[in-house]
Amino acid sequence: MHPVTPLRRAWAPVAVLVGWAVHDPDQAQRQLTRLTTTHLLIGLAVLIPAAALYGFLTWWFTHYAVTDTELRIRTGLLFRRTAHIRLERVQAIDVTQPLLARVAGVSKLKIDVIGTGKKDELAFLGADEARALRAELLARAAGFAPETAHEVGEAPARQLLRVPPGVLAVSLLLTGATWGTLLAAVVVPTLLWLATHNLWTVLATALPLVGAAGASSAGRFVGEYDWTVAESPDGLRIDHGLLDRAHETVPPGRVQTVRIVEPLLWRRRRWVRVELDVAGSSNSVLLPVAPREIAESVVARVLPGVTVPTGKELSRPPRRAARCRPLWWRGHGLAVTDAVFAARHGLLRRSLALVPHAKVQSVRLMQGPWRRALRLADVHVDTGANKTVTARLRDAGEAAELLRSQAERSRTGRRDAPPDRWMA
């Protein structure tokens, strides 16, 4: 790893002391009052070398190697761990740069592997070395020979979209969750103070609410700043971040579901947000905000041959569904095309989920006693990303036919689908 890597682990002994102080604040306060200047200097003289030694040893015992068939990562000071990552099972490699890493000129590689829920990572490598290693690993995963993979280089990319910072800021201001969390952060602590006059109770409630409000507004702006989507032979590349910079890839053929989200206050501007479910990956946002026409063109790149159904093409549940969900039943809709199963829900915040037939793992029909009496049923479609898309409040006869036909469409879709290969 890069020589700056020891700093990544050197703070661990300090974190242990902070954790002890948080766990038992009374005992920590008593110990701090007993400290003299001499004791403090001795403690620092022991703690700083110990932290430096710990960081150095974790760096010294961390190695990686690339063989003809796999990437091996060996870590561990006392308990050794060796990860064997087969290159043909690599589906995405993300390059991330936290703020301090950008200052130091280093990067972190996060590796998505089919069948694992947690990403293995290499932290830290020099920025140029990280990009070169990423390009070589992706070339190996695409089937290039080991002796030529390092010469392939990074695949060229063509920019499709860049989200202006002003548009992103306005979209956050027009999001109900932003104002809801800000309102809760102001109102709830005030009411608690009036009811209890206990400062610690107010602080214990206010701090999480303020943190949630910051994450839903300023946090999202910082994380989604300068969002750029580009197209390359190895998938759609996403770059974003104001402080921590991330370079992610949406792997080809691994997208299980695409959701087009349309908050109420965005509709006059025809803005939408596009989210993804990718098998074995934590990448979940394709576009934080974009005009609907542009978003649909990008969705067509992710799901080739798929046309997003319009509102008129979505069939509503029968009117008797209002007995189950008064007013809100109007937000549900369903459309099944030759390529996708499309289900919409939500009246104020609409969400249209698109599932390619080839990605459907199972189909289920469910009815509670009240819905059986009303001859209504829900049809659930399960995907390879352990997520479910549901067509709600359908007529029972329609749902039974949908169950049968969707199972057949999924079977033929998997048979005819192209292989999930890099650069295919």
LODO-652203 format. One line per field, with one value per residue (C-alpha): residue in one letter; x, y, z. Coordinates in steps of 0.1 Angstrom, whole numbers, always signed. Last residue first. Layout:
<sites>
type <- c(A/...) .
X <- c(X/...) .
Y <- c(Y/...) .
Z <- c(Z/...) .
</sites>
This chain:
<sites>
type <- c(A/M/W/R/D/P/P/A/D/R/R/G/T/R/S/R/E/A/Q/S/R/L/L/E/A/A/E/G/A/D/R/L/R/A/T/V/T/K/N/A/G/T/D/V/H/V/D/A/L/R/L/A/R/R/W/P/G/Q/M/L/R/V/S/Q/V/K/A/H/P/V/L/A/L/S/R/R/L/L/G/H/R/A/A/F/V/A/D/T/V/A/L/G/H/G/R/W/W/L/P/R/C/R/A/A/R/R/P/P/R/S/L/E/K/G/T/P/V/T/V/G/P/L/V/R/A/V/V/S/E/A/I/E/R/P/A/V/P/L/L/V/S/N/S/S/G/A/V/D/L/E/V/R/V/W/R/R/R/R/W/L/L/P/E/V/I/R/V/T/Q/V/R/G/P/P/V/T/E/H/A/R/D/L/L/G/H/D/I/R/L/G/D/P/S/E/A/V/T/W/D/Y/E/G/V/F/R/G/A/S/S/A/G/A/A/G/V/L/P/L/A/T/A/L/V/T/W/L/N/H/T/A/L/W/L/L/T/P/V/V/V/A/A/L/L/T/G/W/T/A/G/T/L/L/L/S/V/A/L/V/G/P/P/V/R/L/L/Q/R/A/P/A/E/G/V/E/H/A/T/E/P/A/F/G/A/A/R/A/L/L/E/A/R/L/A/R/A/E/D/A/G/L/F/A/L/E/D/K/K/G/T/G/I/V/D/I/K/L/K/S/V/G/A/V/R/A/L/L/P/Q/T/V/D/I/A/Q/V/R/E/L/R/I/H/A/T/R/R/F/L/L/G/T/R/I/R/L/E/T/D/T/V/A/Y/H/T/F/W/W/T/L/F/G/Y/L/A/A/A/P/I/L/V/A/L/G/I/L/L/H/T/T/T/L/R/T/L/Q/R/Q/A/Q/D/P/D/H/V/A/W/G/V/L/V/A/V/P/A/W/A/R/R/L/P/T/V/P/H/M) .
X <- c(-199/-176/-178/-201/-236/-246/-273/-310/-329/-333/-337/-365/-382/-385/-394/-422/-436/-436/-452/-480/-490/-489/-505/-534/-540/-537/-562/-587/-582/-584/-553/-548/-510/-484/-454/-416/-394/-357/-332/-310/-318/-354/-387/-421/-450/-486/-512/-548/-584/-617/-632/-638/-603/-590/-604/-591/-556/-544/-510/-497/-460/-436/-399/-364/-374/-342/-350/-384/-367/-380/-391/-403/-423/-423/-446/-442/-476/-498/-474/-471/-461/-454/-436/-428/-403/-393/-425/-445/-464/-480/-493/-506/-511/-515/-553/-554/-543/-578/-592/-570/-589/-624/-608/-598/-635/-626/-605/-567/-552/-537/-505/-502/-517/-490/-463/-444/-406/-392/-368/-346/-314/-319/-290/-287/-325/-325/-302/-327/-355/-336/-330/-368/-377/-354/-327/-322/-301/-294/-281/-285/-282/-246/-244/-237/-244/-272/-278/-311/-311/-325/-335/-347/-372/-377/-407/-403/-440/-436/-407/-429/-448/-417/-411/-390/-381/-370/-347/-346/-322/-291/-264/-263/-236/-220/-229/-194/-184/-158/-162/-148/-151/-153/-176/-187/-196/-184/-207/-195/-221/-208/-176/-177/-181/-210/-206/-228/-216/-228/-210/-223/-242/-224/-221/-257/-269/-251/-264/-300/-310/-278/-281/-317/-307/-278/-301/-326/-298/-285/-320/-331/-301/-297/-333/-330/-297/-311/-341/-368/-393/-424/-412/-378/-394/-416/-387/-366/-395/-402/-368/-353/-388/-391/-357/-365/-398/-383/-357/-381/-405/-380/-383/-352/-333/-342/-332/-297/-292/-303/-278/-250/-255/-261/-238/-251/-241/-203/-185/-160/-128/-119/-90/-58/-54/-17/-21/-44/-19/+1/-30/-51/-82/-114/-136/-126/-90/-97/-115/-86/-61/-82/-86/-49/-41/-67/-52/-16/-25/-41/-14/-29/-46/-67/-75/-111/-134/-170/-196/-227/-210/-225/-210/-180/-179/-144/-137/-104/-92/-72/-41/-29/-24/-49/-74/-69/-77/-110/-120/-111/-131/-124/-152/-146/-177/-187/-158/-168/-145/-116/-118/-113/-92/-93/-66/-72/-46/-56/-28/-17/-42/-45/-39/-57/-55/-69/-77/-72/-38/-25/-28/-12/-21/-3/-12/+12/+34/+4/-12/+23/+28/-6/-1/+34/+21/-7/+17/+42/+14/-2/+30/+44/+8/+2/+35/+26/-8/+6/+31/+5/-17/-46/-70/-98/-95/-100/-132/-146/-138/-156/-187/-185/-186/-193/-184/-150/-143/-152/-129/-100/-106/-108/-74/-60/-76/-62/-31/-52/-56/-23/-5/-17/+5/+32/+9/+0) .
Y <- c(-75/-49/-68/-98/-105/-129/-118/-125/-150/-178/-154/-136/-169/-179/-144/-141/-175/-166/-132/-150/-172/-146/-120/-143/-148/-110/-102/-126/-111/-75/-57/-39/-36/-44/-50/-48/-68/-66/-93/-79/-109/-97/-107/-97/-94/-95/-81/-92/-80/-98/-75/-104/-117/-83/-83/-118/-110/-119/-125/-136/-143/-142/-154/-145/-117/-103/-116/-99/-65/-48/-11/+6/+39/+59/+88/+111/+127/+98/+68/+36/+25/-9/-18/-53/-50/-60/-71/-46/-50/-19/-13/+16/+27/+63/+62/+38/+66/+82/+56/+25/-7/+5/+25/-8/-10/+14/-12/-8/+17/+8/+25/+34/+68/+76/+69/+36/+39/+23/-6/-18/-15/-12/+9/+30/+33/+46/+74/+84/+83/+106/+131/+132/+135/+164/+154/+150/+126/+104/+68/+63/+29/+17/-8/-38/-75/-73/-37/-20/+15/+50/+77/+111/+131/+166/+178/+214/+215/+179/+185/+197/+164/+142/+120/+89/+67/+33/+9/-27/-56/-39/-65/-66/-40/-28/+7/+21/+44/+73/+89/+123/+131/+169/+179/+145/+129/+107/+80/+57/+38/+4/-13/-1/+35/+60/+90/+103/+133/+145/+177/+177/+145/+139/+176/+183/+152/+161/+197/+186/+151/+146/+179/+173/+138/+153/+180/+152/+131/+161/+174/+143/+137/+175/+180/+152/+166/+201/+190/+217/+187/+198/+232/+217/+187/+209/+230/+199/+185/+217/+227/+194/+182/+212/+206/+169/+177/+205/+182/+152/+174/+180/+213/+227/+196/+201/+238/+228/+201/+225/+251/+226/+217/+179/+166/+143/+119/+122/+98/+74/+56/+23/+26/+10/-20/-24/-40/-66/-78/-104/-114/-122/-100/-117/-88/-95/-92/-58/-48/-57/-39/-7/-7/-13/+17/+39/+30/+35/+70/+80/+63/+35/+34/+15/-16/-27/-57/-48/-65/-83/-110/-131/-113/-92/-54/-41/-8/+8/+37/+67/+87/+123/+134/+162/+139/+113/+140/+147/+111/+97/+68/+46/+20/-15/-33/-68/-90/-126/-133/-119/-145/-127/-146/-128/-136/-128/-131/-126/-109/-82/-88/-83/-104/-94/-117/-108/-138/-158/-150/-136/-101/-96/-76/-70/-57/-68/-37/-13/-29/-27/+10/+21/+2/+17/+52/+47/+33/+62/+87/+70/+66/+102/+115/+97/+109/+145/+142/+126/+155/+181/+166/+143/+138/+158/+136/+104/+117/+128/+94/+76/+98/+94/+56/+44/+77/+78/+41/+48/+78/+57/+30/+57/+70/+34/+33/+67/+51/+30/+54/+72/+39/+43/+73/+49/+37/+0) .
Z <- c(-241/-224/-191/-192/-180/-208/-232/-222/-244/-218/-189/-208/-217/-180/-169/-195/-184/-147/-156/-176/-147/-120/-142/-149/-112/-106/-134/-118/-83/-96/-87/-54/-55/-82/-60/-66/-43/-34/-27/-56/-78/-81/-65/-82/-58/-71/-47/-47/-48/-49/-23/+1/-7/+0/+35/+42/+30/-5/-19/-53/-57/-86/-84/-97/-121/-138/-173/-172/-168/-136/-138/-107/-109/-77/-71/-41/-35/-47/-43/-62/-97/-111/-144/-154/-183/-219/-238/-218/-185/-171/-136/-115/-79/-70/-73/-44/-21/-21/+3/+6/+12/+3/-26/-42/-52/-80/-99/-97/-122/-156/-165/-202/-196/-171/-197/-198/-199/-231/-227/-255/-236/-198/-185/-217/-220/-184/-196/-223/-197/-174/-202/-210/-173/-166/-141/-103/-82/-113/-110/-73/-56/-57/-29/-51/-50/-75/-85/-74/-90/-84/-108/-95/-116/-127/-149/-136/-125/-112/-88/-59/-57/-57/-88/-84/-114/-100/-120/-109/-114/-128/-132/-171/-174/-142/-129/-122/-95/-91/-58/-45/-8/-3/-32/-44/-77/-106/-122/-149/-170/-181/-191/-227/-215/-210/-187/-158/-138/-104/-95/-59/-49/-16/-6/-15/+2/+34/+33/+30/+42/+62/+79/+90/+102/+122/+137/+147/+162/+182/+193/+212/+235/+237/+249/+275/+287/+291/+312/+313/+310/+291/+277/+268/+252/+231/+219/+212/+190/+170/+157/+146/+135/+112/+97/+92/+74/+53/+38/+35/+15/-13/-31/-13/-23/-60/-58/-45/-72/-100/-87/-85/-122/-129/-156/-182/-210/-210/-233/-218/-231/-214/-190/-201/-224/-218/-183/-197/-224/-204/-183/-214/-218/-207/-195/-159/-169/-185/-154/-132/-155/-155/-118/-113/-136/-118/-83/-95/-108/-75/-53/-34/+0/+8/-11/-6/-3/-7/+16/+5/-15/-43/-73/-63/-59/-53/-36/-45/-24/-36/-28/-37/-1/-4/-22/+6/+32/+14/+9/-25/-39/-69/-75/-90/-104/-114/-103/-106/-136/-115/-87/-54/-29/+4/+30/+67/+94/+131/+150/+125/+97/+60/+28/-4/-34/-68/-90/-122/-137/-104/-89/-55/-24/+9/+43/+72/+69/+68/+100/+116/+107/+120/+153/+157/+151/+176/+202/+196/+201/+232/+253/+251/+252/+284/+299/+289/+305/+337/+340/+334/+362/+357/+386/+371/+339/+359/+375/+341/+326/+355/+350/+312/+312/+277/+261/+278/+269/+233/+232/+246/+220/+193/+203/+199/+164/+152/+136/+112/+83/+91/+83/+46/+38/+26/-2/+0) .
</sites>
